[in-house]
């Protein structure tokens, strides 16, 4: 109802947790269909996991699914819609996970490749990045930060990596 009342030109959903089969069903395929074109990118690895979506009143010039790294593009984490003067990106960054079991993947593989992807696009056009980047960058970003330095999304490694991302402009 809020989307209907506000009528944004575009919006993104992250962590959709649906699969291609469900997208094809009427309930998802016609979501906001009278006003918006929809683009879903679902996890190829697990049903009901990760996923992103873009809804737009305007037809993009192109839509890209993933960041061009086959080994990183199986979880449906990035959709890029290209418009004449900008790119709209919906991103759901991987979480470091319980016990930080995916932190090396997150920092050394995902962040590195995603930052390269963003840099390659920003050389061409402006970027609007929407999503869940799974990091609480500063103490103010988390309630009671003390004692959370080993929590996924709040480790020094993740915050340092995000700082590098912000320094890219």
Secondary structure as UniProt FT lines:
FT   HELIX           2..6
FT   STRAND          10..14
FT   HELIX           20..24
FT   HELIX           26..29
FT   TURN            30..35
FT   STRAND          37..41
FT   TURN            47..48
FT   STRAND          52..56
FT   STRAND          62..65
FT   HELIX           70..72
FT   STRAND          78..82
FT   STRAND          86..92
FT   HELIX           98..100
FT   TURN            101..102
FT   HELIX           103..104
FT   HELIX           105..111
FT   HELIX           112..122
FT   TURN            123..124
FT   STRAND          126..132
FT   HELIX           139..141
FT   TURN            143..144
FT   TURN            146..147
FT   TURN            149..150
FT   TURN            152..153
FT   HELIX           156..167
//
